[in-house]
Amino acid sequence: KSDEYEDEDEEEGGHMWSVETLTNYLDKHHGNGSEIWRKIRSQIRHVALYTMHSVQDLIDNRPGCFEWFGLDFMVDTNFNVWTLECNISPDLS
């Protein structure tokens, strides 16, 4: 873990933050957290869209049914989004 790492909200546990905790952290350390979050969210949406388009012909399309996809992302120090993995029917526990 980086020497710059800080636990911003220990109540959330683990390494997953809420959007509120993330934007507060971005405000504190980089200014305008809401704008940075919009940039991150836009990239996530584009990746999710491209991912769904890339597999649409491989997934069974059954009327009245749907499939869950779990997309895991990482954000680098320049606020670029990187896909770590995509899972079909992820564990929701």
C-alpha positions in Angstrom: 0.0 0.0 0.0 1.2 3.5 -0.8 2.8 5.7 1.9 0.1 8.2 0.9 -2.8 5.9 1.7 -5.2 7.1 4.4 -8.2 5.5 5.9 -10.8 8.2 5.1 -13.8 6.4 6.6 -13.0 3.4 8.8 -16.8 2.8 9.2 -17.1 1.5 5.7 -14.4 -1.2 6.1 -12.2 -2.8 3.6 -11.0 -0.9 0.6 -14.4 0.0 -0.9 -15.6 3.6 -0.4 -19.0 5.1 -0.9 -19.3 7.8 -3.6 -19.6 10.4 -0.7 -16.4 9.2 0.9 -14.6 9.3 -2.5 -15.8 12.8 -3.4 -14.9 14.1 0.1 -11.4 12.6 -0.3 -11.1 14.2 -3.8 -12.3 17.5 -2.5 -9.7 17.4 0.3 -6.7 16.3 -1.7 -7.4 17.4 -5.3 -10.2 20.0 -5.2 -13.6 19.8 -6.9 -14.3 16.1 -6.0 -17.7 16.2 -7.7 -16.2 17.1 -11.1 -13.5 14.4 -10.8 -16.2 11.9 -9.8 -18.2 12.9 -13.0 -15.1 12.1 -15.1 -14.6 8.8 -13.3 -18.3 7.8 -13.6 -18.3 8.7 -17.3 -15.4 6.4 -18.0 -17.0 3.6 -16.0 -20.2 4.0 -18.0 -18.3 3.9 -21.3 -16.4 0.7 -20.2 -19.6 -1.0 -19.1 -21.4 -0.1 -22.3 -18.5 -1.4 -24.5 -18.3 -4.5 -22.3 -21.9 -5.3 -22.8 -21.7 -4.7 -26.5 -18.7 -6.9 -26.9 -20.5 -10.0 -25.4 -24.1 -9.4 -26.5 -23.9 -12.1 -29.2 -22.5 -14.6 -26.7 -25.1 -14.3 -24.0 -28.4 -16.1 -24.2 -31.3 -13.7 -24.6 -34.2 -15.2 -22.8 -37.4 -13.1 -22.7 -38.4 -12.1 -19.2 -34.9 -12.8 -17.8 -31.8 -10.9 -17.0 -28.2 -11.5 -16.2 -26.1 -9.8 -13.5 -22.6 -8.6 -14.5 -20.1 -7.5 -11.9 -17.5 -5.0 -13.2 -14.5 -4.2 -11.0 -12.6 -1.0 -11.6 -9.4 0.7 -10.4 -8.7 4.4 -10.7 -5.2 5.6 -11.1 -3.5 8.8 -9.9 -4.6 10.6 -13.0 -8.2 9.5 -12.5 -8.2 7.1 -15.4 -10.4 4.1 -15.0 -9.0 0.6 -15.5 -11.1 -2.6 -15.7 -9.9 -5.3 -13.3 -12.4 -7.9 -14.2 -15.9 -8.7 -15.3 -17.9 -11.5 -13.8 -21.2 -13.1 -14.9 -23.5 -13.7 -12.0 -21.2 -12.3 -9.3 -21.6 -13.0 -5.6 -23.9 -10.3 -4.2 -23.2 -11.1 -0.5 
